Amino acid sequence: MADLGMPASDPLLGFLRSSLLAGRSGTQILILGPWRVPAHRALSSAARGVAYQDFRFSLTARGGADFTTPQGESIPLEPGTLLWRAPGLRHSIHYRAGGYSEFAIVAPPSIYAVLVEFSLLDPSRRSFRLADPAPLFAALREASAAFHRARHYAARLIALLDIFRMVEREVEASSRRRGDGLVLDRARALLAAKLDQPLSMEAVARASGMPYEKFRRIFKEATGLSPKDYRLSEKMDRAKLLLMDRGLSATAIAERLGYPEVFAFLRQFKRRTGETPGAFRNRYLGPG
């Protein structure tokens, strides 16, 4: 595999070996890497039928390993393999000859619940092999830097969830490249950008090189959503992230998302999620 540009001395893809406090409970979010298993430990096991209560995400950088469960599920961890382990999952890991390294995030079970809530992880799916992992490794430079700079839990959580949003986009882009060849990355990026500003769907179609009706049809076939609904979904997901910061009022969040007045934001959030922004915030952060 080609060098992905991850020297151990790189403070961004080095990967933040610090432990960061995650909220009032005192539990920790760890971003680790490159976490390495030396070659002489080949075929040894870091975990034999154990069930850790934390959530773990990994992206294999070099080498190989095998992840197995007592139920007989086996996942080969090759370079470019994404793996997410739900809290409490009993499993074993066996490393192969030649050494192994990965980018890893270890977090409390509550983080896993948030990721599922935001549809950033599919609990029925445990792994994905990227067609080309290099773009994701490159994108992690900026995301890891944001996480490292964040001083408060809410900001760290937003930076962490942004990492998983990048992972989600890269998984979908990789799936399309392996499928029918429809490349809509540019459209998705436009629809997810500058959420506080008006955006014409016709302009996005022109940027994609298609008439609007054709663009709308192809986009919905690829994503399951119309372009307009996709942008609204992005806006609601961003609202959920911002609600994790108690320092931001509903009015401030509405302004950041381009709503002309707060009541329009409150109505749309309730219509799309089934609960008010305040109820959503209290469900995760508790009354405050």
Contacts in CASP RR format, 6 or more apart in sequence:
PFRMAT RR
TARGET T0000
AUTHOR 0000-0000-0000
METHOD contacts of the structure
MODEL  1
MADLGMPASDPLLGFLRSSLLAGRSGTQILILGPWRVPAHRALSSAARGV
AYQDFRFSLTARGGADFTTPQGESIPLEPGTLLWRAPGLRHSIHYRAGGY
SEFAIVAPPSIYAVLVEFSLLDPSRRSFRLADPAPLFAALREASAAFHRA
RHYAARLIALLDIFRMVEREVEASSRRRGDGLVLDRARALLAAKLDQPLS
MEAVARASGMPYEKFRRIFKEATGLSPKDYRLSEKMDRAKLLLMDRGLSA
TAIAERLGYPEVFAFLRQFKRRTGETPGAFRNRYLGPG
1 62 0 8 1.000
1 79 0 8 1.000
2 134 0 8 1.000
4 61 0 8 1.000
4 133 0 8 1.000
4 134 0 8 1.000
4 137 0 8 1.000
5 13 0 8 1.000
5 137 0 8 1.000
6 13 0 8 1.000
6 14 0 8 1.000
6 34 0 8 1.000
6 61 0 8 1.000
6 137 0 8 1.000
7 13 0 8 1.000
7 14 0 8 1.000
8 14 0 8 1.000
8 34 0 8 1.000
11 148 0 8 1.000
12 140 0 8 1.000
12 141 0 8 1.000
12 142 0 8 1.000
12 144 0 8 1.000
12 145 0 8 1.000
12 148 0 8 1.000
13 33 0 8 1.000
13 34 0 8 1.000
13 103 0 8 1.000
13 137 0 8 1.000
13 140 0 8 1.000
13 141 0 8 1.000
13 144 0 8 1.000
14 33 0 8 1.000
14 34 0 8 1.000
15 31 0 8 1.000
15 32 0 8 1.000
15 33 0 8 1.000
15 34 0 8 1.000
15 103 0 8 1.000
15 104 0 8 1.000
15 140 0 8 1.000
15 144 0 8 1.000
16 31 0 8 1.000
16 32 0 8 1.000
16 33 0 8 1.000
16 144 0 8 1.000
16 147 0 8 1.000
16 148 0 8 1.000
17 32 0 8 1.000
17 33 0 8 1.000
18 31 0 8 1.000
18 148 0 8 1.000
19 28 0 8 1.000
19 29 0 8 1.000
19 30 0 8 1.000
20 28 0 8 1.000
20 29 0 8 1.000
20 30 0 8 1.000
20 31 0 8 1.000
20 147 0 8 1.000
20 156 0 8 1.000
21 28 0 8 1.000
21 153 0 8 1.000
22 28 0 8 1.000
22 29 0 8 1.000
22 107 0 8 1.000
22 108 0 8 1.000
22 111 0 8 1.000
22 153 0 8 1.000
22 156 0 8 1.000
22 157 0 8 1.000
23 153 0 8 1.000
25 108 0 8 1.000
25 110 0 8 1.000
27 108 0 8 1.000
27 110 0 8 1.000
28 106 0 8 1.000
28 107 0 8 1.000
28 108 0 8 1.000
29 105 0 8 1.000
29 106 0 8 1.000
29 107 0 8 1.000
29 108 0 8 1.000
29 111 0 8 1.000
29 156 0 8 1.000
29 160 0 8 1.000
30 104 0 8 1.000
30 105 0 8 1.000
30 106 0 8 1.000
30 107 0 8 1.000
31 104 0 8 1.000
31 105 0 8 1.000
31 144 0 8 1.000
31 147 0 8 1.000
32 103 0 8 1.000
32 104 0 8 1.000
32 105 0 8 1.000
32 106 0 8 1.000
33 101 0 8 1.000
33 102 0 8 1.000
33 103 0 8 1.000
33 104 0 8 1.000
34 61 0 8 1.000
34 62 0 8 1.000
34 101 0 8 1.000
34 102 0 8 1.000
34 103 0 8 1.000
35 101 0 8 1.000
35 102 0 8 1.000
35 103 0 8 1.000
35 104 0 8 1.000
36 99 0 8 1.000
36 100 0 8 1.000
36 101 0 8 1.000
37 44 0 8 1.000
37 46 0 8 1.000
37 65 0 8 1.000
37 95 0 8 1.000
37 99 0 8 1.000
37 100 0 8 1.000
37 101 0 8 1.000
38 99 0 8 1.000
39 97 0 8 1.000
39 98 0 8 1.000
39 99 0 8 1.000
41 95 0 8 1.000
41 99 0 8 1.000
42 95 0 8 1.000
42 96 0 8 1.000
42 97 0 8 1.000
42 98 0 8 1.000
42 99 0 8 1.000
43 94 0 8 1.000
43 95 0 8 1.000
43 96 0 8 1.000
43 97 0 8 1.000
44 94 0 8 1.000
44 95 0 8 1.000
45 92 0 8 1.000
45 93 0 8 1.000
45 94 0 8 1.000
45 95 0 8 1.000
46 93 0 8 1.000
46 95 0 8 1.000
47 91 0 8 1.000
47 92 0 8 1.000
47 93 0 8 1.000
48 92 0 8 1.000
49 70 0 8 1.000
49 90 0 8 1.000
49 91 0 8 1.000
49 92 0 8 1.000
50 90 0 8 1.000
50 91 0 8 1.000
50 92 0 8 1.000
51 88 0 8 1.000
51 89 0 8 1.000
51 90 0 8 1.000
51 91 0 8 1.000
52 85 0 8 1.000
52 87 0 8 1.000
52 88 0 8 1.000
53 87 0 8 1.000
53 88 0 8 1.000
53 109 0 8 1.000
54 87 0 8 1.000
54 106 0 8 1.000
54 107 0 8 1.000
54 108 0 8 1.000
54 109 0 8 1.000
55 84 0 8 1.000
55 85 0 8 1.000
55 86 0 8 1.000
55 87 0 8 1.000
55 106 0 8 1.000
55 107 0 8 1.000
55 108 0 8 1.000
55 109 0 8 1.000
55 111 0 8 1.000
55 112 0 8 1.000
55 115 0 8 1.000
56 84 0 8 1.000
56 85 0 8 1.000
56 104 0 8 1.000
56 105 0 8 1.000
56 106 0 8 1.000
56 107 0 8 1.000
57 82 0 8 1.000
57 83 0 8 1.000
57 84 0 8 1.000
57 85 0 8 1.000
57 104 0 8 1.000
57 105 0 8 1.000
57 107 0 8 1.000
57 164 0 8 1.000
57 167 0 8 1.000
58 77 0 8 1.000
58 82 0 8 1.000
58 83 0 8 1.000
58 84 0 8 1.000
58 85 0 8 1.000
58 102 0 8 1.000
58 103 0 8 1.000
58 104 0 8 1.000
58 105 0 8 1.000
59 80 0 8 1.000
59 81 0 8 1.000
59 82 0 8 1.000
59 83 0 8 1.000
59 102 0 8 1.000
59 103 0 8 1.000
59 104 0 8 1.000
59 133 0 8 1.000
59 136 0 8 1.000
59 137 0 8 1.000
59 167 0 8 1.000
60 77 0 8 1.000
60 78 0 8 1.000
60 79 0 8 1.000
60 80 0 8 1.000
60 81 0 8 1.000
60 83 0 8 1.000
60 100 0 8 1.000
60 101 0 8 1.000
60 102 0 8 1.000
61 79 0 8 1.000
61 80 0 8 1.000
61 101 0 8 1.000
61 102 0 8 1.000
61 103 0 8 1.000
61 137 0 8 1.000
62 79 0 8 1.000
62 99 0 8 1.000
62 100 0 8 1.000
62 101 0 8 1.000
63 78 0 8 1.000
63 79 0 8 1.000
63 96 0 8 1.000
63 98 0 8 1.000
63 99 0 8 1.000
63 100 0 8 1.000
63 101 0 8 1.000
64 76 0 8 1.000
64 77 0 8 1.000
64 78 0 8 1.000
64 79 0 8 1.000
64 95 0 8 1.000
64 96 0 8 1.000
64 99 0 8 1.000
64 100 0 8 1.000
65 76 0 8 1.000
65 77 0 8 1.000
65 93 0 8 1.000
65 94 0 8 1.000
65 95 0 8 1.000
65 96 0 8 1.000
65 100 0 8 1.000
66 74 0 8 1.000
66 75 0 8 1.000
66 76 0 8 1.000
66 77 0 8 1.000
66 93 0 8 1.000
66 94 0 8 1.000
66 96 0 8 1.000
67 74 0 8 1.000
67 75 0 8 1.000
67 76 0 8 1.000
67 77 0 8 1.000
67 83 0 8 1.000
67 85 0 8 1.000
67 91 0 8 1.000
67 92 0 8 1.000
67 93 0 8 1.000
67 127 0 8 1.000
68 74 0 8 1.000
68 75 0 8 1.000
68 91 0 8 1.000
68 92 0 8 1.000
68 93 0 8 1.000
68 94 0 8 1.000
69 89 0 8 1.000
69 90 0 8 1.000
69 91 0 8 1.000
69 92 0 8 1.000
70 90 0 8 1.000
73 126 0 8 1.000
75 81 0 8 1.000
75 83 0 8 1.000
75 126 0 8 1.000
75 127 0 8 1.000
77 83 0 8 1.000
77 93 0 8 1.000
77 100 0 8 1.000
77 102 0 8 1.000
78 129 0 8 1.000
79 133 0 8 1.000
80 129 0 8 1.000
80 130 0 8 1.000
80 133 0 8 1.000
81 127 0 8 1.000
81 128 0 8 1.000
81 129 0 8 1.000
81 130 0 8 1.000
82 127 0 8 1.000
82 128 0 8 1.000
82 129 0 8 1.000
82 130 0 8 1.000
82 167 0 8 1.000
82 171 0 8 1.000
83 126 0 8 1.000
83 127 0 8 1.000
84 121 0 8 1.000
84 126 0 8 1.000
84 127 0 8 1.000
85 91 0 8 1.000
85 126 0 8 1.000
86 112 0 8 1.000
86 123 0 8 1.000
86 126 0 8 1.000
87 109 0 8 1.000
87 112 0 8 1.000
103 137 0 8 1.000
103 140 0 8 1.000
105 160 0 8 1.000
105 163 0 8 1.000
107 160 0 8 1.000
110 284 0 8 1.000
111 157 0 8 1.000
111 160 0 8 1.000
112 121 0 8 1.000
114 157 0 8 1.000
114 161 0 8 1.000
114 284 0 8 1.000
115 121 0 8 1.000
115 161 0 8 1.000
115 164 0 8 1.000
116 123 0 8 1.000
117 240 0 8 1.000
118 161 0 8 1.000
118 164 0 8 1.000
118 165 0 8 1.000
118 237 0 8 1.000
118 240 0 8 1.000
118 241 0 8 1.000
119 168 0 8 1.000
119 237 0 8 1.000
120 161 0 8 1.000
120 164 0 8 1.000
120 165 0 8 1.000
120 167 0 8 1.000
120 168 0 8 1.000
121 164 0 8 1.000
128 171 0 8 1.000
128 174 0 8 1.000
130 136 0 8 1.000
130 170 0 8 1.000
130 171 0 8 1.000
130 174 0 8 1.000
131 174 0 8 1.000
131 177 0 8 1.000
131 178 0 8 1.000
132 174 0 8 1.000
132 177 0 8 1.000
135 170 0 8 1.000
136 166 0 8 1.000
136 167 0 8 1.000
136 170 0 8 1.000
139 166 0 8 1.000
139 170 0 8 1.000
140 163 0 8 1.000
140 166 0 8 1.000
143 159 0 8 1.000
143 162 0 8 1.000
143 163 0 8 1.000
143 166 0 8 1.000
144 163 0 8 1.000
146 159 0 8 1.000
146 162 0 8 1.000
147 156 0 8 1.000
147 159 0 8 1.000
147 160 0 8 1.000
147 163 0 8 1.000
150 156 0 8 1.000
150 158 0 8 1.000
150 159 0 8 1.000
152 245 0 8 1.000
154 244 0 8 1.000
154 245 0 8 1.000
154 246 0 8 1.000
154 247 0 8 1.000
155 245 0 8 1.000
157 241 0 8 1.000
157 244 0 8 1.000
158 241 0 8 1.000
158 242 0 8 1.000
158 244 0 8 1.000
158 245 0 8 1.000
161 241 0 8 1.000
162 241 0 8 1.000
165 237 0 8 1.000
169 185 0 8 1.000
169 188 0 8 1.000
169 192 0 8 1.000
172 188 0 8 1.000
172 223 0 8 1.000
173 183 0 8 1.000
173 185 0 8 1.000
173 188 0 8 1.000
176 182 0 8 1.000
176 183 0 8 1.000
176 184 0 8 1.000
176 222 0 8 1.000
177 183 0 8 1.000
182 218 0 8 1.000
182 221 0 8 1.000
182 222 0 8 1.000
184 208 0 8 1.000
184 218 0 8 1.000
184 219 0 8 1.000
184 222 0 8 1.000
184 223 0 8 1.000
186 207 0 8 1.000
186 208 0 8 1.000
187 204 0 8 1.000
187 205 0 8 1.000
187 207 0 8 1.000
187 208 0 8 1.000
187 215 0 8 1.000
187 219 0 8 1.000
187 227 0 8 1.000
188 223 0 8 1.000
188 230 0 8 1.000
190 199 0 8 1.000
190 204 0 8 1.000
190 207 0 8 1.000
191 199 0 8 1.000
191 204 0 8 1.000
191 227 0 8 1.000
191 230 0 8 1.000
191 231 0 8 1.000
191 234 0 8 1.000
192 231 0 8 1.000
192 234 0 8 1.000
195 231 0 8 1.000
195 234 0 8 1.000
195 235 0 8 1.000
195 238 0 8 1.000
195 256 0 8 1.000
195 257 0 8 1.000
195 258 0 8 1.000
196 255 0 8 1.000
196 256 0 8 1.000
196 257 0 8 1.000
196 258 0 8 1.000
197 258 0 8 1.000
199 231 0 8 1.000
201 212 0 8 1.000
201 216 0 8 1.000
201 227 0 8 1.000
201 228 0 8 1.000
202 212 0 8 1.000
204 215 0 8 1.000
204 227 0 8 1.000
205 211 0 8 1.000
205 212 0 8 1.000
205 214 0 8 1.000
205 215 0 8 1.000
205 216 0 8 1.000
205 227 0 8 1.000
208 215 0 8 1.000
209 215 0 8 1.000
210 218 0 8 1.000
215 227 0 8 1.000
216 226 0 8 1.000
216 227 0 8 1.000
219 225 0 8 1.000
219 226 0 8 1.000
219 227 0 8 1.000
219 230 0 8 1.000
220 226 0 8 1.000
220 227 0 8 1.000
223 230 0 8 1.000
225 233 0 8 1.000
232 268 0 8 1.000
232 272 0 8 1.000
233 272 0 8 1.000
235 257 0 8 1.000
236 268 0 8 1.000
236 269 0 8 1.000
236 272 0 8 1.000
236 273 0 8 1.000
238 256 0 8 1.000
238 257 0 8 1.000
239 253 0 8 1.000
239 257 0 8 1.000
239 265 0 8 1.000
239 269 0 8 1.000
239 277 0 8 1.000
240 273 0 8 1.000
240 280 0 8 1.000
242 248 0 8 1.000
242 253 0 8 1.000
242 256 0 8 1.000
242 257 0 8 1.000
243 253 0 8 1.000
243 277 0 8 1.000
243 278 0 8 1.000
243 280 0 8 1.000
243 281 0 8 1.000
243 284 0 8 1.000
244 281 0 8 1.000
244 284 0 8 1.000
244 285 0 8 1.000
246 281 0 8 1.000
246 285 0 8 1.000
246 288 0 8 1.000
248 256 0 8 1.000
250 262 0 8 1.000
250 265 0 8 1.000
250 266 0 8 1.000
250 277 0 8 1.000
250 278 0 8 1.000
251 262 0 8 1.000
253 265 0 8 1.000
253 277 0 8 1.000
254 261 0 8 1.000
254 262 0 8 1.000
254 264 0 8 1.000
254 265 0 8 1.000
254 266 0 8 1.000
257 265 0 8 1.000
259 265 0 8 1.000
259 268 0 8 1.000
265 277 0 8 1.000
266 276 0 8 1.000
266 277 0 8 1.000
269 276 0 8 1.000
269 277 0 8 1.000
269 280 0 8 1.000
270 276 0 8 1.000
273 280 0 8 1.000
275 283 0 8 1.000
282 288 0 8 1.000
END
